[in-house]
Amino acid sequence: MGHSHVPVRSHPRVDFTPRVALASLSGASDAAWARRASEYAGCAFLGGIAVDGPTRAAARALVAREREEFLPADPIAFIDRELSTLEETPLATGFNVRSTTIEPIRRAAAVCREHDAIIEINAHCRQDELCAAGAGETLLADTDRLCASVRAASETGATTSVKVRAEVANVDLPETVRRMSEAGASIIHVDAMDSESIIRTIAETSDAFIIANNGVRGRETVREYLMYGADAVSVGRPSDDPRILERVREATTEWFQNGSQSESENENECGCEGTA
């Protein structure tokens, strides 16, 4: 597999060390979850949480079929409480939110700004109930509405991320990313699915800070994503497994400490460990 080494890019609004993020897992990613993994990661995205009527109804339907979801009485107050409990940790923090409407995103973003946290707009979830409500990955095919959400969040002064998914039908993801960046997204958090090389295309399209997600388990996957141009990687389902987290942390730290290795070495050692 041929790769070119991509230099580390400067992002004045975004930085954390190590360049490992914990990706949100609905119903599991709260402050206690983030604290347990804090020695391995530089950033944790809590949530996702439904913040408006249609997405909360969808979340209740998901709970009815035995999926875990956060359904506090007041989701904005919940965001505030959870972020407050992490203020003494070294982690950069963010909150992944689902909404079909603008005002709840603006309110959530304002709370994140108060905590110097990242607001992450969810354009990623693919559960039928959320998609039917007009949230999650369906936003990728409604770029105007997605960009309006990004703009509303970023105008509060909060650092704004968007979690996206590759391989969504009829979606030109690099073009969508370009428009989101213009609307104020500082971070693009990409579930690459089986299309790891999409990271390179997005890196060439946008100056945003790119977090690569999907199948991050150790040195090979970390190096592949970083060689494609990701600024960081994130761990999803194994975020409660210290062995995997330690491997990912060590590989990421090694990459940024020794980023001048030759392209030939990169090509010989790069591979893929899967996409689960």
Buried (B, 14 or more C-beta within 10 A) or exposed (E): EEBEBBEEEEBEEBBBBBBBBBBBBBBBBBBEBBBBBBEBBBBBBBBBBBBBEBBBBBBEBBBEEEEEBBBBEEBBEBBBBBBEBBEEEEBBBBBBBBBBBBEBBBBBBBBBBBBEBBBBBBBBBEBEBBBBBBBBBBBBBBBEBBBBBBBBBBBBEBBBBBBBBBEBEEBEBBEBBBBBBEBBBBBBBBBBBEBBBBBBBBBEBBEBBBBBBBBBBBBBBBBBBBBBBBBBBBBBEBBBBBEBBEBBBBBBBBBBEEEEEEEEEBBEEBEEBEBE
